[in-house]
Amino acid sequence: MRFMRWLVKNVSSFLLAFLLAIIVWISAVTSSDPNLEEVITVPLEVIGQAADIVILEDLPRNVAVTVYAPQSKIDQLKAENMRAWIAVEGLEPGTYRIPVRIDIPSHISPVRLVSTSPSRLELTFDRLIEQVFPITTYVEGEPAVGYKIGEITWDAQNVTITGRASQVDKVETVEVALDITDAVETIDTSLELRPLDSMGEPVPDVSLNPKRVQVLQKIELLGGYRNVAVKVVTGGQVASGYRAASITPAPPTVMIFSEDPKLVDQLPGYVETEPLDLTDVDDYVETILELNLPEGVTVVGDPNVLVQISVVAFRDSLALTRDVEIIGLLPGLEAVVAPGQMEVVVYGPIPVLDGLTLRDVRVLVDLANLEVGVHTITPTVDILPEDLSLESIVPNAVEVTIAEAATPTITPTPTP
């Protein structure tokens, strides 16, 4: 009985002591493992998305999750990873505001979730569909004169379009066009298919299978027509030392026609121009020539051709011996060059080589700013004709000895 009175009398002291002990313990714990608020980046998952449903918006790859917890728990969260996810199971096409859910492992405690950014996502869903369309083909333009269209073959007649229902529903037709404008031979090529809406505009964001089709369009000659080469006929001899480097007709081929197909079939595959005299020509030639055609054969279009002839000189090498010339020597000095002559080999047009003079090719040593002594110098070769180039110089260096110029001795004249 006495103990009970003592206990009742001191219960407030016990409670105070217990409370102080808890406070001390909490203080000790928080000082060694303080509570912090921290943002953790968590990858976003999509749960329950059906295979035939597509999300139109670009989803964020991560969400920012702010938590409040002891440092040790935050480190544990980072190590074991939280989950951020949205549930879209069973959603039909439409627009929804979907909450972002956060899963914190239950064994990590205490942890308080402060906020999530973003906390909701406004997303639009659409259904993926697949639809088969016939391919509409067009041939545009006309072949060149004298040709006709033959058989045409497309390797596909239908195309499968896959995409969002809202986009696939816009497709009215799938077209492909082959342009045969001025074609002169059979066309075998691959063309891209174009999904178009009711206004003839391309429909984006759909997939086509196949994306391209192969087309073979035969182009054939009409009877009595033939495409032949142009042969330029020349006469005479160009100037001595020159040659005709190129002879180019424009156009290089012409279309000919005859009401008697046998006449064009008998031709050797070319028609000749009237003769062009090149006697003593030593330069570029450009002129208009007529075609010499058999009787009963005509040219479709202009019966004249532009002929361009490039006449160039033959080129060769020529070895020359030249004295070494000194330039730039300071006053009061004299110089001796060894060797005093060099062999120079130049390359260029023969007519230019044949007309060279001593002043056209010179070997120079520049002694500017050089003082008394022995110097090894690489000479320079001065070539005046622009058509010539230097091939070699032998030797490629000379020795130059520079000395004080001798003072001339003056002999006094005897006095009578």
KAQUI-V706837 format. One record per pair of residues at least 24 apart in sequence whose ideal C-beta (glycine too) atoms are under 7 Angstrom apart, sorted by the first residue. I is the first residue (numbers start at 1). GAP is how many residues later the second one is. D is the distance in Angstrom with one decimal. If there is no record, write none. Layout:
# KAQUI-V706837
I/GAP/D ; I/GAP/D
This chain:
# KAQUI-V706837
33/37/4.5 ; 33/38/5.7 ; 33/39/5.1 ; 34/36/7.0 ; 34/37/6.0 ; 35/33/6.4 ; 35/34/6.6 ; 35/35/5.6 ; 36/35/5.5 ; 36/38/6.1 ; 37/29/6.5 ; 37/31/4.7 ; 37/77/6.3 ; 38/29/6.3 ; 38/36/5.3 ; 39/25/5.2 ; 39/27/5.1 ; 40/25/5.0 ; 40/27/6.4 ; 40/37/6.3 ; 40/38/6.3 ; 40/42/6.7 ; 42/40/5.1 ; 42/42/4.2 ; 43/41/6.8 ; 44/40/5.1 ; 44/41/6.9 ; 45/38/6.6 ; 45/39/6.8 ; 45/40/4.1 ; 46/40/5.9 ; 46/42/6.1 ; 47/38/5.2 ; 47/39/6.9 ; 47/40/5.0 ; 47/41/7.0 ; 47/42/6.7 ; 48/39/5.6 ; 48/40/5.3 ; 48/41/2.7 ; 49/39/5.1 ; 52/75/5.7 ; 52/76/4.9 ; 53/38/7.0 ; 53/72/5.6 ; 53/74/6.1 ; 54/72/5.6 ; 54/74/5.4 ; 54/110/5.9 ; 55/68/5.5 ; 55/70/6.0 ; 56/68/4.4 ; 56/70/6.0 ; 57/66/5.5 ; 57/67/6.3 ; 60/58/6.9 ; 63/37/5.6 ; 63/53/5.9 ; 63/54/6.5 ; 63/55/6.4 ; 64/53/4.5 ; 65/37/5.7 ; 65/51/5.5 ; 66/48/4.1 ; 66/49/4.6 ; 67/44/5.6 ; 67/45/6.6 ; 67/46/5.9 ; 67/47/6.1 ; 68/44/4.4 ; 68/46/5.4 ; 69/41/6.3 ; 69/42/4.2 ; 69/43/6.6 ; 73/35/5.6 ; 73/38/5.5 ; 76/32/5.2 ; 77/31/6.0 ; 77/34/6.8 ; 80/25/5.8 ; 80/28/7.0 ; 86/35/6.3 ; 91/34/5.5 ; 93/32/5.3 ; 93/33/5.1 ; 93/34/5.2 ; 93/72/7.0 ; 94/31/6.1 ; 95/27/6.7 ; 95/29/4.6 ; 96/27/5.9 ; 97/25/5.2 ; 98/25/5.9 ; 126/38/4.2 ; 126/39/5.8 ; 126/40/5.5 ; 127/38/4.7 ; 128/34/6.8 ; 128/35/6.9 ; 128/36/6.4 ; 129/36/4.8 ; 129/39/5.4 ; 130/30/6.1 ; 130/32/4.8 ; 131/30/5.4 ; 131/37/5.5 ; 132/26/5.5 ; 132/28/5.3 ; 133/25/6.8 ; 133/26/5.5 ; 133/28/6.1 ; 133/38/6.6 ; 133/41/4.6 ; 134/24/5.7 ; 135/24/5.6 ; 135/39/5.5 ; 135/41/6.2 ; 135/58/6.6 ; 135/78/6.6 ; 136/37/5.3 ; 136/38/6.6 ; 136/39/4.7 ; 137/39/5.6 ; 138/37/6.7 ; 138/39/4.3 ; 139/39/5.2 ; 139/41/6.1 ; 140/37/5.4 ; 140/38/6.9 ; 140/39/4.9 ; 141/38/5.2 ; 141/39/5.0 ; 141/40/3.2 ; 142/38/7.0 ; 142/39/6.7 ; 143/37/5.5 ; 143/39/6.9 ; 143/40/4.5 ; 143/41/7.0 ; 143/76/5.2 ; 144/38/4.7 ; 144/39/6.5 ; 144/40/4.8 ; 145/110/5.9 ; 145/155/5.1 ; 146/75/6.2 ; 146/76/5.6 ; 146/79/3.4 ; 146/81/7.0 ; 146/109/4.7 ; 146/111/6.8 ; 146/154/6.1 ; 147/36/6.8 ; 147/37/6.0 ; 147/72/5.3 ; 147/73/6.6 ; 147/74/5.9 ; 147/75/6.6 ; 148/72/5.5 ; 148/74/5.3 ; 149/31/6.9 ; 149/70/6.8 ; 150/68/3.1 ; 150/69/6.5 ; 150/70/4.7 ; 151/67/5.1 ; 152/63/6.8 ; 152/64/6.9 ; 152/65/4.7 ; 153/62/7.0 ; 153/63/4.5 ; 154/59/5.6 ; 154/61/5.3 ; 155/58/5.8 ; 155/59/4.3 ; 156/54/5.8 ; 156/57/4.7 ; 159/34/5.8 ; 159/49/5.4 ; 159/50/6.8 ; 159/51/6.5 ; 160/49/4.7 ; 161/34/6.2 ; 161/45/5.2 ; 161/47/5.8 ; 162/44/6.9 ; 162/45/4.6 ; 163/42/5.9 ; 163/43/3.7 ; 163/44/6.0 ; 164/41/6.7 ; 167/36/6.1 ; 167/38/5.1 ; 167/39/5.3 ; 168/38/6.0 ; 170/27/4.7 ; 170/33/4.9 ; 171/24/4.8 ; 171/26/6.7 ; 171/32/5.2 ; 171/35/6.8 ; 172/24/6.2 ; 172/25/5.7 ; 172/26/4.8 ; 176/37/5.8 ; 178/37/5.5 ; 178/39/6.0 ; 180/37/6.2 ; 180/39/6.9 ; 183/36/4.9 ; 184/35/6.7 ; 184/43/6.5 ; 185/34/5.7 ; 186/31/6.7 ; 186/32/4.9 ; 186/33/5.3 ; 187/30/4.4 ; 187/32/6.6 ; 188/28/5.0 ; 189/26/6.3 ; 190/24/5.3 ; 191/24/6.0 ; 223/38/5.2 ; 224/33/5.5 ; 224/34/5.5 ; 224/35/6.1 ; 224/37/4.7 ; 224/40/6.5 ; 225/30/6.2 ; 225/32/5.3 ; 226/30/5.6 ; 226/38/4.2 ; 226/41/6.9 ; 227/26/5.5 ; 227/28/5.4 ; 228/25/6.4 ; 228/26/6.4 ; 228/28/5.9 ; 228/39/6.1 ; 228/41/5.8 ; 228/42/5.3 ; 228/43/5.5 ; 229/24/5.3 ; 229/40/6.4 ; 229/41/4.2 ; 230/24/6.0 ; 230/40/6.8 ; 230/41/6.4 ; 230/43/6.7 ; 230/75/5.5 ; 231/39/4.6 ; 231/40/7.0 ; 231/41/4.9 ; 232/41/5.1 ; 232/44/6.7 ; 232/75/5.3 ; 233/39/5.0 ; 233/40/5.5 ; 233/42/4.8 ; 233/43/6.8 ; 234/41/6.9 ; 234/42/5.0 ; 234/44/5.3 ; 235/40/4.9 ; 235/42/5.3 ; 235/43/6.9 ; 236/41/4.7 ; 236/42/4.8 ; 236/43/3.3 ; 237/42/6.3 ; 238/40/5.2 ; 238/43/4.9 ; 238/44/6.7 ; 238/73/5.4 ; 239/41/4.9 ; 239/42/6.4 ; 239/43/3.9 ; 241/72/5.5 ; 241/73/5.5 ; 241/109/4.3 ; 241/110/4.4 ; 242/40/5.0 ; 242/69/5.4 ; 242/70/6.6 ; 242/71/5.2 ; 242/72/6.9 ; 243/69/6.5 ; 243/71/6.1 ; 244/34/6.6 ; 244/65/5.8 ; 244/67/5.6 ; 245/65/4.5 ; 245/66/6.9 ; 245/67/4.5 ; 246/64/4.6 ; 247/62/5.1 ; 248/60/4.7 ; 249/56/4.8 ; 249/58/5.4 ; 250/55/6.4 ; 250/56/4.4 ; 251/54/6.7 ; 254/45/5.3 ; 255/45/4.2 ; 255/46/6.9 ; 256/41/5.4 ; 256/42/6.7 ; 256/43/5.7 ; 256/44/6.9 ; 257/41/5.6 ; 257/43/5.5 ; 258/38/5.3 ; 258/39/4.7 ; 260/36/6.1 ; 263/31/6.3 ; 263/33/5.2 ; 263/34/5.5 ; 264/33/6.3 ; 273/32/6.3 ; 273/34/6.7 ; 276/31/6.6 ; 281/30/5.3 ; 282/29/6.1 ; 283/28/5.9 ; 284/26/5.8 ; 284/27/6.5 ; 285/24/4.2 ; 285/26/6.7 ; 313/36/3.3 ; 313/37/6.0 ; 313/38/5.4 ; 314/35/7.0 ; 314/36/4.8 ; 315/32/6.6 ; 315/33/6.0 ; 315/34/5.6 ; 315/35/6.8 ; 316/34/5.2 ; 316/37/6.3 ; 317/28/5.6 ; 317/30/4.9 ; 317/74/5.9 ; 318/28/5.7 ; 318/35/4.6 ; 319/24/5.9 ; 319/26/5.0 ; 320/24/4.9 ; 320/26/6.8 ; 320/41/5.7 ; 322/39/6.3 ; 322/40/6.5 ; 322/41/4.6 ; 324/39/5.1 ; 324/41/5.9 ; 324/55/6.3 ; 324/74/6.2 ; 325/37/5.9 ; 325/38/6.5 ; 325/39/5.2 ; 326/39/5.8 ; 326/41/6.1 ; 327/37/5.6 ; 327/39/5.5 ; 328/38/4.7 ; 328/39/4.9 ; 328/40/3.3 ; 329/38/4.6 ; 332/72/6.7 ; 332/73/5.6 ; 333/39/6.8 ; 333/69/5.5 ; 333/70/6.9 ; 333/71/6.5 ; 333/72/5.9 ; 334/69/5.9 ; 334/71/4.6 ; 335/32/6.0 ; 335/65/5.5 ; 335/66/6.6 ; 335/67/4.9 ; 336/65/4.8 ; 337/28/6.3 ; 337/61/5.4 ; 337/63/5.4 ; 338/60/6.5 ; 338/61/5.0 ; 339/59/6.6 ; 342/37/6.6 ; 342/51/5.9 ; 342/52/6.5 ; 342/53/6.9 ; 343/51/4.6 ; 344/37/5.8 ; 344/49/5.3 ; 345/46/4.3 ; 345/47/4.6 ; 346/37/6.4 ; 346/42/4.9 ; 346/43/6.9 ; 346/44/6.0 ; 346/45/6.4 ; 347/41/6.8 ; 347/42/5.3 ; 347/44/4.9 ; 348/37/6.9 ; 348/39/4.8 ; 348/40/3.8 ; 348/41/6.4 ; 349/38/5.4 ; 352/33/5.2 ; 352/35/5.1 ; 352/36/6.2 ; 360/24/4.7 ; 360/25/6.0 ; 365/33/6.3 ; 365/35/6.1 ; 367/33/6.6 ; 367/35/6.7 ; 370/32/6.0 ; 371/31/6.8 ; 372/30/5.3 ; 372/31/6.0 ; 372/32/6.4 ; 373/29/6.0 ; 374/25/6.4 ; 374/27/5.2 ; 375/25/4.8 ; 375/27/6.9
